[in-house]
Amino acid sequence: MGMVTGATEHRLEVLLDTRAGALPGKSLVVLEPALGLATDIFLCEDGHAQERALLPEVLDTVEASDLWIGDRNFCTTEFIFNIESKEAFFLVRQLHFLPWTAETEMVGVGHTDGGEVFEQIGAIGYEGSSCRCRRVVVQLEHPTRDGETEIALLTNLPKKDREKRRRKSPNHLMTHAILMSPRLGCYPRKTNLGLHPTNETTERDSLAIARQF
């Protein structure tokens, strides 16, 4: 999803004798939503690379008590388990084939801008281990451009400590949103959990959902 910059013009000498255009590189950008600033960037010169190839570099920067927000392209078991192992938190949009096992029934927990919110407890399996987390489902009032009527999110943020965290200073839980750079090769600027900006759910709505967790 998102937009990928096309092949560049043949202005470089090495491209003059080939019909193929050179693809621009890609990058992952880390946004601090509270500051509205990009605070880190991970570069890749391979225009054919998948953004997940940069996740090991991202993991090197994860610290305890961080909250990492990402779309479903970053919903991999290895990434999730490594964040968990560093005593940090994740909030990612669920990839449909992630090995998830439900432990409780879905129950309603409230309403947010854009839809009704439900959640359940379950576990993610990886190499013989499991990570218990909450699966939060937002049933949208309006479908996305792809016709999806709900968004499923996975998070290991402990619900029982939610109110305590809200009363602490904003620096108590450092939030990072993983983005693709619009200049170096891919997605338009967003922190909306993998939704294209033309969808009914906006960046502001998604961050509001995140704050409820």
Z-matrix of the N, CA and C atoms (Angstrom, degrees):
N
C 1 1.434
C 2 1.511 1 110.03
N 3 1.313 2 118.01 1 173.06
C 4 1.439 3 121.60 2 -176.16
C 5 1.514 4 110.92 3 82.42
N 6 1.330 5 116.90 4 -169.53
C 7 1.450 6 121.84 5 -177.43
C 8 1.517 7 110.10 6 -114.75
N 9 1.318 8 116.86 7 138.15
C 10 1.456 9 122.30 8 176.83
C 11 1.517 10 108.17 9 -112.69
N 12 1.319 11 116.38 10 127.26
C 13 1.448 12 120.60 11 179.62
C 14 1.523 13 109.99 12 -64.32
N 15 1.318 14 117.20 13 135.77
C 16 1.455 15 121.58 14 -177.48
C 17 1.516 16 112.84 15 -75.18
N 18 1.341 17 115.22 16 176.65
C 19 1.458 18 120.97 17 179.45
C 20 1.525 19 110.24 18 -60.60
N 21 1.328 20 117.25 19 143.09
C 22 1.451 21 122.10 20 -177.37
C 23 1.525 22 111.17 21 -79.41
N 24 1.331 23 115.28 22 167.34
C 25 1.455 24 120.50 23 178.09
C 26 1.532 25 110.35 24 -71.16
N 27 1.331 26 115.76 25 162.44
C 28 1.466 27 121.42 26 -175.44
C 29 1.526 28 110.42 27 -88.47
N 30 1.323 29 116.75 28 62.55
C 31 1.456 30 119.88 29 -179.65
C 32 1.523 31 112.57 30 -92.50
N 33 1.334 32 117.21 31 -23.09
C 34 1.455 33 120.08 32 178.37
C 35 1.525 34 109.96 33 -78.84
N 36 1.325 35 116.81 34 142.89
C 37 1.465 36 121.61 35 -177.01
C 38 1.521 37 111.85 36 -57.75
N 39 1.339 38 117.03 37 -37.82
C 40 1.459 39 120.14 38 -176.86
C 41 1.527 40 111.95 39 -68.00
N 42 1.322 41 118.05 40 -12.93
C 43 1.461 42 121.29 41 -178.65
C 44 1.523 43 113.21 42 -101.78
N 45 1.312 44 117.20 43 -5.70
C 46 1.460 45 120.18 44 -173.95
C 47 1.523 46 113.08 45 -64.84
N 48 1.326 47 118.00 46 -29.70
C 49 1.461 48 121.61 47 -175.93
C 50 1.519 49 113.03 48 -99.75
N 51 1.318 50 118.34 49 12.57
C 52 1.469 51 120.99 50 178.74
C 53 1.514 52 109.73 51 -126.16
N 54 1.317 53 115.02 52 147.55
C 55 1.459 54 119.29 53 179.67
C 56 1.520 55 111.80 54 -83.80
N 57 1.332 56 116.13 55 -18.16
C 58 1.465 57 119.99 56 -178.74
C 59 1.527 58 110.31 57 -78.92
N 60 1.322 59 115.68 58 145.40
C 61 1.450 60 120.69 59 176.78
C 62 1.519 61 110.44 60 -95.40
N 63 1.304 62 116.00 61 151.74
C 64 1.463 63 120.60 62 179.81
C 65 1.526 64 109.96 63 -83.56
N 66 1.322 65 116.21 64 129.48
C 67 1.461 66 120.06 65 177.04
C 68 1.521 67 110.26 66 -79.51
N 69 1.334 68 117.33 67 144.35
C 70 1.466 69 119.49 68 175.45
C 71 1.514 70 110.24 69 -71.76
N 72 1.319 71 116.85 70 160.84
C 73 1.452 72 120.44 71 177.62
C 74 1.518 73 111.07 72 -72.98
N 75 1.321 74 115.84 73 176.46
C 76 1.463 75 121.63 74 178.84
C 77 1.519 76 110.02 75 -121.94
N 78 1.310 77 114.86 76 163.22
C 79 1.457 78 118.88 77 178.85
C 80 1.516 79 110.08 78 -152.27
N 81 1.317 80 114.90 79 152.92
C 82 1.457 81 121.78 80 169.17
C 83 1.516 82 107.16 81 -108.60
N 84 1.324 83 116.30 82 133.11
C 85 1.454 84 121.58 83 -179.60
C 86 1.525 85 108.60 84 -117.21
N 87 1.321 86 116.27 85 136.87
C 88 1.466 87 121.49 86 177.57
C 89 1.518 88 108.44 87 -101.97
N 90 1.318 89 115.94 88 122.80
C 91 1.459 90 122.59 89 179.89
C 92 1.518 91 110.03 90 -107.02
N 93 1.322 92 116.76 91 134.84
C 94 1.463 93 121.81 92 171.22
C 95 1.528 94 106.93 93 -95.61
N 96 1.338 95 118.98 94 100.56
C 97 1.469 96 121.31 95 -174.85
C 98 1.524 97 113.57 96 -56.82
N 99 1.346 98 117.78 97 -35.87
C 100 1.460 99 120.20 98 -178.21
C 101 1.526 100 111.40 99 -65.10
N 102 1.326 101 116.52 100 -31.36
C 103 1.457 102 121.56 101 -179.33
C 104 1.517 103 112.50 102 -95.25
N 105 1.345 104 116.29 103 -22.75
C 106 1.450 105 119.94 104 -174.84
C 107 1.514 106 111.94 105 70.75
N 108 1.342 107 116.73 106 25.93
C 109 1.460 108 121.64 107 -176.01
C 110 1.523 109 111.05 108 -125.76
N 111 1.329 110 115.80 109 145.48
C 112 1.462 111 121.20 110 170.68
C 113 1.518 112 107.47 111 -80.95
N 114 1.325 113 116.90 112 126.30
C 115 1.464 114 120.40 113 -174.97
C 116 1.521 115 113.83 114 -114.26
N 117 1.319 116 117.37 115 -5.46
C 118 1.461 117 119.61 116 178.30
C 119 1.518 118 108.58 117 -158.02
N 120 1.311 119 115.89 118 156.53
C 121 1.463 120 120.55 119 179.12
C 122 1.526 121 108.36 120 -148.66
N 123 1.339 122 116.21 121 141.06
C 124 1.455 123 123.15 122 179.73
C 125 1.524 124 107.39 123 -124.59
N 126 1.323 125 116.72 124 123.28
C 127 1.459 126 121.78 125 -170.27
C 128 1.518 127 112.13 126 -106.49
N 129 1.333 128 114.56 127 150.07
C 130 1.467 129 121.34 128 175.86
C 131 1.519 130 107.96 129 -144.67
N 132 1.346 131 116.57 130 124.14
C 133 1.462 132 120.58 131 -177.50
C 134 1.522 133 112.99 132 -80.08
N 135 1.335 134 117.84 133 -11.32
C 136 1.463 135 122.23 134 -178.09
C 137 1.528 136 109.75 135 -83.72
N 138 1.330 137 117.06 136 109.33
C 139 1.454 138 121.14 137 -178.98
C 140 1.512 139 113.87 138 -68.32
N 141 1.348 140 117.37 139 -15.85
C 142 1.460 141 121.39 140 179.50
C 143 1.533 142 112.15 141 -93.48
N 144 1.310 143 117.60 142 -4.52
C 145 1.459 144 121.36 143 -174.83
C 146 1.526 145 111.36 144 -69.20
N 147 1.324 146 115.28 145 152.12
C 148 1.460 147 121.62 146 173.20
C 149 1.520 148 107.57 147 -92.04
N 150 1.339 149 116.11 148 141.50
C 151 1.460 150 118.81 149 -174.90
C 152 1.524 151 113.96 150 -59.02
N 153 1.332 152 117.16 151 -23.31
C 154 1.467 153 119.71 152 179.68
C 155 1.525 154 112.16 153 -63.71
N 156 1.325 155 116.78 154 -22.34
C 157 1.458 156 119.91 155 -179.92
C 158 1.526 157 111.51 156 -63.44
N 159 1.326 158 117.71 157 -18.29
C 160 1.453 159 121.95 158 -179.47
C 161 1.529 160 113.06 159 -93.09
N 162 1.324 161 117.17 160 -5.04
C 163 1.469 162 120.13 161 -176.16
C 164 1.529 163 114.07 162 -61.90
N 165 1.362 164 120.15 163 -36.42
C 166 1.473 165 118.34 164 176.59
C 167 1.526 166 112.49 165 -56.61
N 168 1.335 167 117.42 166 -36.91
C 169 1.460 168 120.45 167 177.59
C 170 1.521 169 110.91 168 -68.15
N 171 1.334 170 116.04 169 -37.88
C 172 1.466 171 120.04 170 177.78
C 173 1.520 172 110.07 171 -63.11
N 174 1.334 173 116.86 172 -42.86
C 175 1.465 174 121.35 173 -177.84
C 176 1.526 175 112.29 174 -60.87
N 177 1.314 176 117.46 175 -29.30
C 178 1.461 177 120.32 176 178.78
C 179 1.529 178 111.65 177 -64.23
N 180 1.327 179 117.67 178 -19.18
C 181 1.467 180 120.97 179 -177.17
C 182 1.528 181 112.30 180 -99.90
N 183 1.332 182 118.21 181 -4.80
C 184 1.466 183 121.50 182 -177.71
C 185 1.524 184 109.93 183 -71.47
N 186 1.324 185 116.62 184 132.34
C 187 1.454 186 122.35 185 178.34
C 188 1.521 187 110.23 186 -123.23
N 189 1.316 188 116.44 187 159.59
C 190 1.460 189 121.67 188 -179.89
C 191 1.525 190 110.47 189 -56.24
N 192 1.331 191 115.37 190 139.10
C 193 1.475 192 124.58 191 178.23
C 194 1.524 193 113.66 192 76.31
N 195 1.345 194 117.83 193 0.80
C 196 1.465 195 119.47 194 172.09
C 197 1.520 196 109.70 195 -66.45
N 198 1.326 197 116.27 196 152.93
C 199 1.465 198 122.35 197 169.36
C 200 1.517 199 107.53 198 -118.93
N 201 1.339 200 116.32 199 119.44
C 202 1.461 201 121.80 200 -178.66
C 203 1.525 202 109.63 201 -107.96
N 204 1.329 203 115.49 202 124.16
C 205 1.459 204 122.74 203 -179.35
C 206 1.528 205 108.58 204 -109.60
N 207 1.326 206 116.51 205 131.81
C 208 1.460 207 119.34 206 179.12
C 209 1.508 208 112.10 207 -151.80
N 210 1.319 209 116.63 208 161.21
C 211 1.455 210 120.41 209 177.88
C 212 1.528 211 109.83 210 -82.04
N 213 1.316 212 117.87 211 -174.78
C 214 1.467 213 120.34 212 -172.70
C 215 1.521 214 113.44 213 -70.76
N 216 1.336 215 118.56 214 -16.97
C 217 1.458 216 119.15 215 174.75
C 218 1.519 217 111.59 216 -65.02
N 219 1.332 218 116.78 217 -22.07
C 220 1.454 219 121.48 218 179.98
C 221 1.522 220 111.89 219 -102.26
N 222 1.317 221 116.80 220 9.66
C 223 1.463 222 121.34 221 179.48
C 224 1.522 223 108.87 222 -88.76
N 225 1.320 224 116.28 223 76.69
C 226 1.456 225 121.79 224 177.29
C 227 1.526 226 108.76 225 -117.78
N 228 1.317 227 116.67 226 149.30
C 229 1.464 228 120.10 227 -178.36
C 230 1.527 229 111.04 228 -62.48
N 231 1.315 230 117.80 229 -40.29
C 232 1.463 231 120.58 230 -179.07
C 233 1.523 232 111.01 231 -62.47
N 234 1.320 233 117.38 232 -44.71
C 235 1.457 234 121.63 233 -179.65
C 236 1.533 235 110.43 234 -64.72
N 237 1.329 236 116.75 235 -45.73
C 238 1.462 237 121.56 236 -179.34
C 239 1.528 238 111.22 237 -62.45
N 240 1.331 239 116.73 238 -46.75
C 241 1.459 240 119.90 239 -177.42
C 242 1.529 241 111.98 240 -68.04
N 243 1.316 242 117.61 241 -33.07
C 244 1.458 243 119.74 242 177.95
C 245 1.522 244 111.34 243 -69.95
N 246 1.316 245 117.43 244 -36.82
C 247 1.468 246 120.34 245 175.01
C 248 1.520 247 109.86 246 -63.90
N 249 1.327 248 116.16 247 -44.64
C 250 1.462 249 121.28 248 178.63
C 251 1.532 250 111.16 249 -60.43
N 252 1.318 251 117.13 250 -40.67
C 253 1.462 252 121.05 251 -177.62
C 254 1.524 253 112.29 252 -66.80
N 255 1.329 254 116.51 253 -22.66
C 256 1.460 255 121.18 254 178.97
C 257 1.528 256 111.77 255 -91.99
N 258 1.341 257 116.66 256 10.57
C 259 1.462 258 122.89 257 -179.50
C 260 1.523 259 111.41 258 59.27
N 261 1.322 260 114.73 259 35.75
C 262 1.456 261 121.81 260 175.90
C 263 1.529 262 108.37 261 -110.98
N 264 1.335 263 116.35 262 -179.46
C 265 1.461 264 121.02 263 -175.20
C 266 1.530 265 110.76 264 -123.58
N 267 1.321 266 115.24 265 152.28
C 268 1.464 267 120.72 266 177.75
C 269 1.525 268 109.80 267 -128.16
N 270 1.301 269 115.41 268 151.27
C 271 1.459 270 123.42 269 171.03
C 272 1.514 271 105.90 270 -142.10
N 273 1.334 272 116.78 271 100.25
C 274 1.454 273 121.28 272 -174.31
C 275 1.524 274 110.27 273 -128.28
N 276 1.299 275 114.92 274 148.81
C 277 1.453 276 119.54 275 174.89
C 278 1.522 277 108.83 276 -73.11
N 279 1.320 278 116.95 277 131.84
C 280 1.462 279 121.46 278 -172.68
C 281 1.521 280 112.34 279 -69.92
N 282 1.322 281 114.80 280 132.46
C 283 1.461 282 121.90 281 171.49
C 284 1.522 283 107.16 282 -85.40
N 285 1.323 284 117.45 283 135.33
C 286 1.465 285 120.46 284 -167.46
C 287 1.523 286 113.60 285 -61.61
N 288 1.371 287 118.05 286 -29.09
C 289 1.467 288 118.21 287 -177.15
C 290 1.525 289 112.83 288 -99.63
N 291 1.340 290 118.01 289 13.80
C 292 1.459 291 120.00 290 174.92
C 293 1.524 292 109.32 291 -64.91
N 294 1.349 293 118.81 292 136.14
C 295 1.470 294 121.35 293 -178.98
C 296 1.533 295 111.77 294 -69.64
N 297 1.316 296 115.92 295 89.25
C 298 1.470 297 122.75 296 -176.58
C 299 1.521 298 109.86 297 -115.20
N 300 1.347 299 116.83 298 134.87
C 301 1.461 300 122.15 299 177.99
C 302 1.521 301 109.28 300 -123.00
N 303 1.330 302 116.35 301 120.74
C 304 1.468 303 120.76 302 -179.42
C 305 1.525 304 110.15 303 -76.43
N 306 1.339 305 116.75 304 139.00
C 307 1.461 306 122.37 305 177.56
C 308 1.524 307 112.06 306 -111.54
N 309 1.321 308 117.88 307 -20.04
C 310 1.459 309 122.04 308 178.97
C 311 1.522 310 109.28 309 -134.14
N 312 1.322 311 116.01 310 165.57
C 313 1.461 312 121.54 311 175.94
C 314 1.535 313 109.61 312 -77.11
N 315 1.309 314 115.73 313 158.67
C 316 1.447 315 121.37 314 177.00
C 317 1.526 316 109.99 315 -73.55
N 318 1.342 317 116.54 316 132.76
C 319 1.463 318 120.87 317 178.86
C 320 1.522 319 109.29 318 -130.09
N 321 1.320 320 116.83 319 147.95
C 322 1.452 321 121.23 320 178.14
C 323 1.513 322 111.46 321 -74.29
N 324 1.324 323 116.75 322 138.12
C 325 1.470 324 120.56 323 -179.09
C 326 1.525 325 112.74 324 -126.39
N 327 1.331 326 117.57 325 -1.25
C 328 1.460 327 117.90 326 177.88
C 329 1.510 328 113.11 327 147.72
N 330 1.337 329 113.81 328 -164.93
C 331 1.465 330 121.46 329 -176.80
C 332 1.514 331 108.75 330 -135.46
N 333 1.310 332 116.44 331 142.13
C 334 1.455 333 122.02 332 174.70
C 335 1.514 334 108.68 333 -131.89
N 336 1.318 335 116.77 334 168.53
C 337 1.462 336 119.42 335 178.24
C 338 1.526 337 109.12 336 -57.90
N 339 1.297 338 116.39 337 117.75
C 340 1.458 339 120.32 338 178.08
C 341 1.507 340 115.49 339 109.71
N 342 1.359 341 118.92 340 -13.89
C 343 1.454 342 117.84 341 179.17
C 344 1.514 343 114.85 342 166.14
N 345 1.346 344 114.98 343 178.27
C 346 1.452 345 123.08 344 178.05
C 347 1.530 346 109.89 345 -87.54
N 348 1.337 347 116.36 346 146.05
C 349 1.458 348 121.71 347 -175.48
C 350 1.527 349 110.23 348 -113.17
N 351 1.325 350 115.54 349 131.18
C 352 1.464 351 122.88 350 177.64
C 353 1.529 352 107.99 351 -128.90
N 354 1.335 353 116.32 352 159.05
C 355 1.455 354 118.11 353 176.22
C 356 1.520 355 111.32 354 -152.06
N 357 1.330 356 114.30 355 162.66
C 358 1.452 357 122.71 356 177.01
C 359 1.519 358 108.67 357 -152.44
N 360 1.324 359 115.93 358 162.38
C 361 1.456 360 121.80 359 178.83
C 362 1.524 361 109.02 360 -101.36
N 363 1.312 362 115.96 361 143.35
C 364 1.454 363 119.91 362 178.25
C 365 1.515 364 110.63 363 -162.51
N 366 1.313 365 116.44 364 -164.52
C 367 1.465 366 120.88 365 -177.35
C 368 1.519 367 110.15 366 -143.95
N 369 1.327 368 114.76 367 149.31
C 370 1.460 369 123.09 368 175.81
C 371 1.524 370 107.06 369 -108.28
N 372 1.315 371 117.42 370 131.84
C 373 1.453 372 120.97 371 -179.74
C 374 1.513 373 112.59 372 -100.25
N 375 1.357 374 116.04 373 142.85
C 376 1.462 375 120.26 374 179.19
C 377 1.521 376 109.65 375 -159.65
N 378 1.317 377 116.85 376 116.26
C 379 1.471 378 123.83 377 175.92
C 380 1.527 379 112.30 378 50.68
N 381 1.319 380 115.74 379 46.44
C 382 1.452 381 120.71 380 177.05
C 383 1.513 382 115.38 381 83.03
N 384 1.312 383 117.97 382 -4.14
C 385 1.460 384 122.06 383 178.72
C 386 1.525 385 109.20 384 -110.28
N 387 1.325 386 116.05 385 167.98
C 388 1.456 387 120.43 386 178.14
C 389 1.517 388 110.23 387 -137.81
N 390 1.306 389 115.59 388 150.45
C 391 1.461 390 123.33 389 178.50
C 392 1.520 391 107.79 390 -124.80
N 393 1.335 392 116.50 391 112.52
C 394 1.462 393 120.05 392 179.62
C 395 1.523 394 109.03 393 -78.64
N 396 1.309 395 115.17 394 137.37
C 397 1.454 396 119.77 395 -178.62
C 398 1.520 397 109.93 396 -156.45
N 399 1.298 398 115.49 397 174.48
C 400 1.456 399 121.27 398 177.52
C 401 1.528 400 109.63 399 -100.23
N 402 1.312 401 115.31 400 140.65
C 403 1.464 402 121.33 401 173.78
C 404 1.527 403 106.91 402 -107.88
N 405 1.311 404 116.16 403 113.60
C 406 1.455 405 122.30 404 -177.56
C 407 1.530 406 108.57 405 -105.09
N 408 1.311 407 116.37 406 125.33
C 409 1.463 408 121.38 407 -177.65
C 410 1.527 409 109.41 408 -115.54
N 411 1.321 410 115.86 409 125.30
C 412 1.462 411 121.70 410 175.37
C 413 1.526 412 107.53 411 -104.11
N 414 1.322 413 116.65 412 112.59
C 415 1.461 414 121.44 413 176.36
C 416 1.527 415 107.70 414 -86.18
N 417 1.318 416 115.16 415 109.42
C 418 1.458 417 122.14 416 -170.13
C 419 1.527 418 113.11 417 -71.89
N 420 1.318 419 115.88 418 143.00
C 421 1.458 420 120.93 419 173.68
C 422 1.519 421 110.52 420 -71.11
N 423 1.336 422 115.77 421 -30.52
C 424 1.468 423 121.89 422 178.66
C 425 1.530 424 108.62 423 -130.15
N 426 1.314 425 118.73 424 133.76
C 427 1.465 426 120.90 425 -179.45
C 428 1.519 427 111.90 426 -66.94
N 429 1.332 428 115.58 427 157.74
C 430 1.458 429 120.78 428 175.38
C 431 1.525 430 108.91 429 -73.50
N 432 1.293 431 116.22 430 175.42
C 433 1.468 432 120.34 431 -179.61
C 434 1.523 433 111.58 432 -64.19
N 435 1.359 434 117.17 433 -21.24
C 436 1.458 435 121.51 434 177.47
C 437 1.526 436 112.19 435 -90.64
N 438 1.341 437 116.95 436 3.93
C 439 1.451 438 120.54 437 177.97
C 440 1.513 439 114.81 438 85.75
N 441 1.328 440 117.74 439 7.38
C 442 1.460 441 120.37 440 179.46
C 443 1.528 442 109.99 441 -75.07
N 444 1.315 443 116.16 442 136.86
C 445 1.461 444 121.10 443 -176.59
C 446 1.517 445 113.02 444 -105.76
N 447 1.331 446 118.24 445 -3.99
C 448 1.448 447 121.07 446 177.23
C 449 1.516 448 110.93 447 -149.52
N 450 1.328 449 114.87 448 156.46
C 451 1.451 450 122.19 449 178.19
C 452 1.514 451 107.48 450 -123.07
N 453 1.322 452 117.56 451 127.65
C 454 1.458 453 122.29 452 179.11
C 455 1.526 454 109.24 453 -107.12
N 456 1.324 455 115.83 454 128.72
C 457 1.454 456 122.46 455 -179.54
C 458 1.525 457 109.65 456 -120.42
N 459 1.319 458 116.18 457 145.31
C 460 1.453 459 121.53 458 176.48
C 461 1.529 460 108.87 459 -115.50
N 462 1.327 461 117.13 460 134.25
C 463 1.459 462 120.50 461 179.36
C 464 1.516 463 110.75 462 -149.08
N 465 1.328 464 114.93 463 146.28
C 466 1.463 465 120.64 464 174.34
C 467 1.525 466 111.83 465 -104.91
N 468 1.337 467 116.91 466 12.56
C 469 1.457 468 119.83 467 175.37
C 470 1.524 469 108.87 468 -64.17
N 471 1.319 470 118.61 469 125.97
C 472 1.469 471 120.89 470 -178.03
C 473 1.530 472 111.45 471 -72.87
N 474 1.299 473 115.86 472 117.85
C 475 1.468 474 120.86 473 -177.12
C 476 1.512 475 112.01 474 -61.58
N 477 1.314 476 118.71 475 -35.90
C 478 1.460 477 121.76 476 -174.80
C 479 1.528 478 112.30 477 -65.27
N 480 1.354 479 116.93 478 -22.21
C 481 1.459 480 120.03 479 -179.92
C 482 1.523 481 112.51 480 -99.77
N 483 1.334 482 116.44 481 9.05
C 484 1.455 483 120.36 482 -173.70
C 485 1.527 484 112.27 483 -59.34
N 486 1.339 485 117.44 484 -49.60
C 487 1.455 486 120.55 485 -177.47
C 488 1.526 487 111.00 486 -65.56
N 489 1.351 488 117.29 487 -36.36
C 490 1.457 489 120.60 488 178.56
C 491 1.522 490 110.25 489 -62.13
N 492 1.339 491 116.61 490 -42.97
C 493 1.460 492 119.84 491 -179.53
C 494 1.512 493 110.65 492 -64.94
N 495 1.331 494 118.64 493 -36.46
C 496 1.450 495 121.25 494 -179.02
C 497 1.522 496 112.22 495 -64.30
N 498 1.335 497 116.78 496 -29.77
C 499 1.460 498 119.89 497 -177.76
C 500 1.517 499 112.53 498 -82.37
N 501 1.332 500 116.89 499 -14.08
C 502 1.458 501 120.14 500 179.97
C 503 1.529 502 110.38 501 -83.74
N 504 1.310 503 116.28 502 172.29
C 505 1.460 504 120.93 503 -179.06
C 506 1.522 505 110.20 504 -66.63
N 507 1.351 506 117.50 505 157.37
C 508 1.470 507 120.32 506 -179.84
C 509 1.523 508 112.94 507 -59.03
N 510 1.338 509 117.46 508 -24.55
C 511 1.463 510 119.76 509 -177.79
C 512 1.520 511 112.63 510 -79.48
N 513 1.345 512 117.33 511 -6.54
C 514 1.463 513 119.66 512 -178.68
C 515 1.522 514 111.53 513 -64.07
N 516 1.317 515 116.05 514 -34.33
C 517 1.465 516 120.37 515 -179.58
C 518 1.524 517 107.89 516 -128.89
N 519 1.324 518 116.39 517 98.58
C 520 1.457 519 120.51 518 -178.55
C 521 1.528 520 109.57 519 -75.61
N 522 1.324 521 116.31 520 124.48
C 523 1.458 522 121.72 521 -176.15
C 524 1.515 523 110.63 522 -105.07
N 525 1.333 524 115.74 523 132.30
C 526 1.453 525 122.35 524 178.52
C 527 1.526 526 108.84 525 -124.43
N 528 1.312 527 117.50 526 133.37
C 529 1.463 528 121.66 527 174.46
C 530 1.521 529 108.11 528 -113.84
N 531 1.340 530 116.67 529 128.25
C 532 1.460 531 121.24 530 -178.49
C 533 1.523 532 108.99 531 -89.60
N 534 1.320 533 116.27 532 124.24
C 535 1.456 534 121.81 533 -177.12
C 536 1.515 535 110.56 534 -124.27
N 537 1.339 536 114.90 535 165.26
C 538 1.453 537 119.87 536 168.60
C 539 1.510 538 108.09 537 -102.51
N 540 1.336 539 117.13 538 140.79
C 541 1.449 540 121.24 539 -178.59
C 542 1.521 541 111.15 540 -71.97
N 543 1.356 542 118.88 541 131.97
C 544 1.461 543 120.89 542 177.41
C 545 1.518 544 112.30 543 -72.93
N 546 1.331 545 118.42 544 -20.55
C 547 1.458 546 121.28 545 -176.60
C 548 1.527 547 112.22 546 -88.93
N 549 1.329 548 116.62 547 -39.27
C 550 1.455 549 119.16 548 -173.89
C 551 1.512 550 114.29 549 -92.69
N 552 1.317 551 117.10 550 1.06
C 553 1.440 552 111.66 551 170.81
C 554 1.483 553 119.78 552 151.02
N 555 1.326 554 122.35 553 -0.19
C 556 1.453 555 112.42 554 -179.81
C 557 1.501 556 114.72 555 -155.82
N 558 1.347 557 118.06 556 -114.39
C 559 1.451 558 121.66 557 -161.40
C 560 1.521 559 114.35 558 -66.08
N 561 1.330 560 117.72 559 149.45
C 562 1.451 561 120.50 560 170.19
C 563 1.523 562 109.12 561 -67.30
N 564 1.321 563 116.38 562 157.13
C 565 1.462 564 120.34 563 -177.82
C 566 1.515 565 110.27 564 -57.15
N 567 1.364 566 116.35 565 131.54
C 568 1.448 567 119.35 566 179.94
C 569 1.512 568 110.04 567 -165.08
N 570 1.301 569 116.59 568 154.15
C 571 1.454 570 121.85 569 167.86
C 572 1.513 571 107.38 570 -132.18
N 573 1.323 572 115.59 571 28.91
C 574 1.459 573 118.28 572 -169.76
C 575 1.519 574 113.14 573 -102.39
N 576 1.342 575 114.76 574 39.95
C 577 1.456 576 120.75 575 169.74
C 578 1.521 577 113.31 576 58.07
N 579 1.317 578 116.38 577 35.22
C 580 1.454 579 119.58 578 174.31
C 581 1.506 580 114.91 579 92.78
N 582 1.328 581 119.12 580 3.57
C 583 1.453 582 120.47 581 179.47
C 584 1.519 583 109.87 582 -90.82
N 585 1.311 584 116.85 583 138.72
C 586 1.450 585 121.61 584 177.13
C 587 1.523 586 109.00 585 -67.85
N 588 1.336 587 119.22 586 144.34
C 589 1.455 588 121.01 587 -177.47
C 590 1.520 589 114.88 588 -57.15
N 591 1.325 590 119.19 589 -18.99
C 592 1.455 591 119.86 590 179.28
C 593 1.518 592 112.70 591 -80.66
N 594 1.348 593 117.76 592 -6.92
C 595 1.451 594 120.50 593 177.83
C 596 1.515 595 110.97 594 -70.79
N 597 1.335 596 116.07 595 163.99
C 598 1.450 597 120.88 596 179.87
C 599 1.521 598 111.57 597 -66.08
N 600 1.334 599 117.72 598 -33.57
C 601 1.451 600 121.00 599 178.89
C 602 1.521 601 108.76 600 -80.72
N 603 1.330 602 117.96 601 121.29
C 604 1.449 603 122.59 602 -174.83
C 605 1.510 604 111.35 603 -98.96
N 606 1.329 605 115.76 604 173.58
C 607 1.464 606 121.00 605 177.30
C 608 1.522 607 110.19 606 -58.07
N 609 1.316 608 117.04 607 -44.90
C 610 1.458 609 119.89 608 -179.71
C 611 1.520 610 111.56 609 -61.60
N 612 1.343 611 116.72 610 -41.40
C 613 1.476 612 120.48 611 -179.96
C 614 1.509 613 111.05 612 -63.11
N 615 1.337 614 117.30 613 -41.85
C 616 1.458 615 120.92 614 -176.83
C 617 1.514 616 111.79 615 -67.45
N 618 1.325 617 117.36 616 -39.52
C 619 1.451 618 119.90 617 177.64
C 620 1.531 619 109.81 618 -67.75
N 621 1.340 620 116.57 619 -32.70
C 622 1.461 621 119.53 620 176.57
C 623 1.518 622 110.27 621 -65.26
N 624 1.345 623 116.71 622 -39.27
C 625 1.471 624 121.00 623 176.39
C 626 1.522 625 109.65 624 -61.82
N 627 1.335 626 116.51 625 -45.03
C 628 1.471 627 120.86 626 -178.47
C 629 1.515 628 111.46 627 -59.64
N 630 1.325 629 117.37 628 -39.30
C 631 1.462 630 120.25 629 -177.38
C 632 1.521 631 111.99 630 -66.60
N 633 1.336 632 117.36 631 -22.21
C 634 1.463 633 119.49 632 -179.84
C 635 1.517 634 111.95 633 -73.49
N 636 1.328 635 118.79 634 -17.49
C 637 1.452 636 122.37 635 -174.09
C 638 1.522 637 112.18 636 -87.93
